[in-house]
Amino acid sequence: MTSIIADYEFFEPQTPGQQFARDRLLIECLRPDKPAHYQIAEEYPLVLGPEGSRHSICVALKGHDPGTSAFLAHANLWFRTMACGTELAAGSSTVKLGLVGNVATNPREQGKGWMRTLLGEIERRALSQGADAIVLWSDLESFYQKLGFEPAGTEIRMTLSTKKLRRYSQANLKENLDKAVGVKVWLPDGYRTGELPEALIERMLHLRSTGFNQPFFQLERSPQEFSELLKIPDLSLFVGHGENSGGLPTIDFFFIVGKGMDMQGIIHEWGTTDMNLLIGGAAIVAKHVGLDELTILVPPAIISERLTELRRVCTRSEHHPMAWVKTLNPKTKPLVEQALHKGFIWGLDSI
Ligand SMILES: CC(C)(COP(=O)(O)OP(=O)(O)OC[C@H]1O[C@@H](n2cnc3c(N)ncnc32)[C@H](O)[C@@H]1OP(=O)(O)O)[C@@H](O)C(=O)NCCC(=O)NCCS
């Protein structure tokens, strides 16, 4: 057990100097070998962007300028509501989660207990603000297990081979693919600059809830937040559309590939009226960008017909924990477990 004897304080980085020091620490810890052509704040626009400093918690030695090397560790804490989309459960089935991310200790200070201390503070803040649990994403299993986190939920990772995609979609959607109606893949202008029409964003949010066994829990996300998240660099949004209606095309499906430095070649968020159409869209995209395979993240609540269709183009399927959780309230623990077990946290929401 490590112990800290130094006098320290927690603070939220308010000044540009403090935010610069925070971003430098995150790059040093989380992106040491990968120079990016964009700022780390662009990858996490809601928690590291100009409006996000209240979601950052840092530790520094007391009395030192936190813009200097006294800056010891950082983590984000972002409160979200996980809710069930059915009317039946409206109002009753929501849990408040504190999402934790961008966890980093200054490399010269690691192993001294700073992150244990900071995550303890995060837990206290989350509890005092009525959160039911804190949730994070990481490969550092033994570290988070040591700090009391448990694996939560399931994410099915399905690898789709381009060859199979193409063959299957031609057999099932021959007419559509040949005539290029029904499966028109569209990279809508404007999503990179936050100018996508709100009606389209709302349609995507709606599709994201379709085709899953109920109760299906997701993190609530406003159209404005969706619009901000779509600006993340190295993210591609593909939309399949049908006929125009009221000046806007109706949407048959959408899917998002990539997210900053993460999830390249991975469809981490999607929705569709018909799984065959999404498979057709993925076939076109995979061929167009010259990929041999694509991976799709699938919520375990997917209805069985859709899973069967995906299996036909899948070459490998693996089950992984969706996230790591520490429940904070014994009374709501069963509901948190139900929400994470039956629901899904899509890629854009994970920090
Ligand atoms: C992982 C990281 C945040 C740990 O921070 P830290 O301040 O060094 O951790 P602490 O000193 O508070 O360690 C707490 C306990 O976890 C253990 N621990 C630390 N890093 C660990 C690791 N990578 N794997 C397993 N256990 C680890 C410590 O030995 C300590 O155990 P103890 O209390 O029994 O002695 C830090 O190493 C880091 O910033 N790494 C690079 C960035 C990163 O990987 N971030 C996490 C992304 S999710």
The ligand as an SDF file (V2000), in Angstrom:
LIG
                    3D

 48 50  0  0  0  0  0  0  0  0999 V2000
   -2.1830    4.1070  -14.2130 C   0  0  0  0  0  0  0  0  0  0  0  0
   -1.8070    5.3630  -13.4430 C   0  0  0  0  0  0  0  0  0  0  0  0
   -2.9370    6.3690  -13.5870 C   0  0  0  0  0  0  0  0  0  0  0  0
   -1.6160    4.9810  -11.9560 C   0  0  0  0  0  0  0  0  0  0  0  0
   -1.3970    6.1560  -11.2130 O   0  0  0  0  0  0  0  0  0  0  0  0
   -0.4700    6.1750   -9.9010 P   0  0  0  0  0  0  0  0  0  0  0  0
   -0.6250    7.5120   -9.2720 O   0  0  0  0  0  0  0  0  0  0  0  0
    0.8880    5.7340  -10.2580 O   0  0  0  0  0  0  0  0  0  0  0  0
   -1.1810    5.0390   -9.0470 O   0  0  0  0  0  0  0  0  0  0  0  0
   -1.0920    4.8770   -7.4640 P   0  0  0  0  0  0  0  0  0  0  0  0
    0.3250    5.1590   -7.0110 O   0  0  0  0  0  0  0  0  0  0  0  0
   -2.1760    5.6690   -6.8230 O   0  0  0  0  0  0  0  0  0  0  0  0
   -1.3680    3.3180   -7.3230 O   0  0  0  0  0  0  0  0  0  0  0  0
   -2.4100    2.7830   -6.5610 C   0  0  0  0  0  0  0  0  0  0  0  0
   -2.1970    1.2870   -6.4940 C   0  0  0  0  0  0  0  0  0  0  0  0
   -2.2750    0.7200   -7.8080 O   0  0  0  0  0  0  0  0  0  0  0  0
   -1.0840    0.0400   -8.1460 C   0  0  0  0  0  0  0  0  0  0  0  0
   -0.7970    0.3160   -9.5740 N   0  0  0  0  0  0  0  0  0  0  0  0
   -0.3340    1.4610  -10.1220 C   0  0  0  0  0  0  0  0  0  0  0  0
   -0.2500    1.3300  -11.4710 N   0  0  0  0  0  0  0  0  0  0  0  0
   -0.6560    0.0650  -11.7500 C   0  0  0  0  0  0  0  0  0  0  0  0
   -0.7730   -0.6580  -12.9500 C   0  0  0  0  0  0  0  0  0  0  0  0
   -0.4640   -0.1290  -14.1610 N   0  0  0  0  0  0  0  0  0  0  0  0
   -1.2470   -1.9250  -12.8910 N   0  0  0  0  0  0  0  0  0  0  0  0
   -1.5680   -2.4930  -11.6940 C   0  0  0  0  0  0  0  0  0  0  0  0
   -1.4700   -1.8260  -10.5050 N   0  0  0  0  0  0  0  0  0  0  0  0
   -1.0030   -0.5850  -10.5360 C   0  0  0  0  0  0  0  0  0  0  0  0
   -0.0250    0.6350   -7.2240 C   0  0  0  0  0  0  0  0  0  0  0  0
    1.0240   -0.2800   -7.0040 O   0  0  0  0  0  0  0  0  0  0  0  0
   -0.8380    0.9160   -5.9740 C   0  0  0  0  0  0  0  0  0  0  0  0
   -1.0070   -0.2850   -5.2660 O   0  0  0  0  0  0  0  0  0  0  0  0
   -0.8200   -0.3120   -3.6590 P   0  0  0  0  0  0  0  0  0  0  0  0
   -1.7360    0.7330   -3.1050 O   0  0  0  0  0  0  0  0  0  0  0  0
   -1.1750   -1.7110   -3.2900 O   0  0  0  0  0  0  0  0  0  0  0  0
    0.6230    0.0180   -3.4310 O   0  0  0  0  0  0  0  0  0  0  0  0
   -0.4710    5.9550  -13.9370 C   0  0  0  0  0  0  0  0  0  0  0  0
    0.4850    4.9520  -13.9490 O   0  0  0  0  0  0  0  0  0  0  0  0
   -0.5560    6.5770  -15.3060 C   0  0  0  0  0  0  0  0  0  0  0  0
   -0.8690    7.7690  -15.4370 O   0  0  0  0  0  0  0  0  0  0  0  0
   -0.2400    5.7750  -16.3680 N   0  0  0  0  0  0  0  0  0  0  0  0
   -0.2310    6.2620  -17.7330 C   0  0  0  0  0  0  0  0  0  0  0  0
   -1.6050    6.6560  -18.2130 C   0  0  0  0  0  0  0  0  0  0  0  0
   -2.6410    5.5640  -18.0400 C   0  0  0  0  0  0  0  0  0  0  0  0
   -2.4060    4.3990  -18.3250 O   0  0  0  0  0  0  0  0  0  0  0  0
   -3.8070    5.9830  -17.5660 N   0  0  0  0  0  0  0  0  0  0  0  0
   -4.9220    5.1080  -17.3250 C   0  0  0  0  0  0  0  0  0  0  0  0
   -5.7490    5.0800  -18.5260 C   0  0  0  0  0  0  0  0  0  0  0  0
   -7.3060    4.3690  -18.1510 S   0  0  0  0  0  0  0  0  0  0  0  0
  1  2  1  0
  2  3  1  0
  2  4  1  0
  2 36  1  0
  4  5  1  0
  5  6  1  0
  6  7  2  0
  6  8  1  0
  6  9  1  0
  9 10  1  0
 10 11  2  0
 10 12  1  0
 10 13  1  0
 13 14  1  0
 14 15  1  0
 15 16  1  0
 15 30  1  0
 16 17  1  0
 17 18  1  0
 17 28  1  0
 18 19  1  0
 18 27  1  0
 19 20  2  0
 20 21  1  0
 21 22  1  0
 21 27  2  0
 22 23  1  0
 22 24  2  0
 24 25  1  0
 25 26  2  0
 26 27  1  0
 28 29  1  0
 28 30  1  0
 30 31  1  0
 31 32  1  0
 32 33  2  0
 32 34  1  0
 32 35  1  0
 36 37  1  0
 36 38  1  0
 38 39  2  0
 38 40  1  0
 40 41  1  0
 41 42  1  0
 42 43  1  0
 43 44  2  0
 43 45  1  0
 45 46  1  0
 46 47  1  0
 47 48  1  0
M  END
$$$$
